[in-house]
Amino acid sequence: MIKEISFGLLLLAATAPTKATTDSVDCFGKAVERNPGETESDDISRAAFVQICMESKGYKFNIALPSCPRSVGPIRYLQITTLCYEPPRNRR
């Protein structure tokens, strides 16, 4: 499942590169570099890393967003999609 979603992120980045998409692809790439394994615990670790990475870039994970899909499966799959992150607020 993670592979399918990561491929979707890369495809989305190639067709409509928004800041959020490129940030999430960057975070997911770093997560895979840190933990390239194929087990469920590796998936969980990568998802947590992506969330921390995205939050460090100013995004906020929000599963209640209308754009966040509900039928993807475990929350770890939602943590790697830009559809579940609120963009950074303008800071003064």
N, C-alpha and C positions, 0 to 999 in steps of 0.2 A: 504493500500500500504506500509506504513512504516513497519508494522509487517512482510510482505513478504520479504522486503529488509533486515530487521534485521535478520530474520531467515536465509536468504541467506548469510549474513555476518558471522553468527555463523557457518553455515555449511561449508563455505569456510575456516574459521579458524580451523575447525576440520579436514579438508582434506589437506590443504596446508598452514600451519601457517607461514606467512611471517611477518616481523616486521610491515609493513603497515597494514596488516589485523588485527593483534592483537591490534595495536594502535587504529584502527577505532572501533573495537568491544569494547575496553575499553572506548573510548569516547562515544559511543552510549549507553553503559550501564550506564555511569554516567549521560547522558542526560535523560534517562528514570527514573533513581532514582530521579533526580531533578524535573521532570515533567512527571508523569506517566499517564496523561489524554489521552483521545481518540479523542479530537476535532481537527479540522484543525489548530487552533491556537496553540495547543499543539505540533502538528507535526512541525509547523514552528519554534516554540521555540526550540524544540529538534535539528532540523537541524542546526539552528544558533549556538547552543551550540557545536554540533559536529564539525562544521567548526572552531570555536574558539579554541576548544580543540586540533584539529589536527594541526592547525597553531602554537599553543604553543609547539607542539612536533617537529616543524620544517618543516612540510609539507605545500605546497602551493596549494590552490584550483585553478584548471585551467580547465574550461569547454571546452577549445579548444583542450585538449589532444585527440589523436586518440582513446585511450582506453575508453574515457568517452562516455557512451551511450547517444544517442540523443532522443530516443523514450520512455524514462522512465516517462515523465510527468513534473510536476513543478520542478523548480530548487531545492526545498527543498529535493527532493528524490535523487538528485545527490550529495548533500552536505554530505550524509552519506555513500557514497560508495568510497572505496579506488581507484577505477578506475579513479576518477577525481582529484586525488591529486598527485602533483609532490613530489617525495621523498626529504628528506632534503639533501642539498648539503654538501659536506665535508667542514667543516670550520676549519680554522687554528687558 
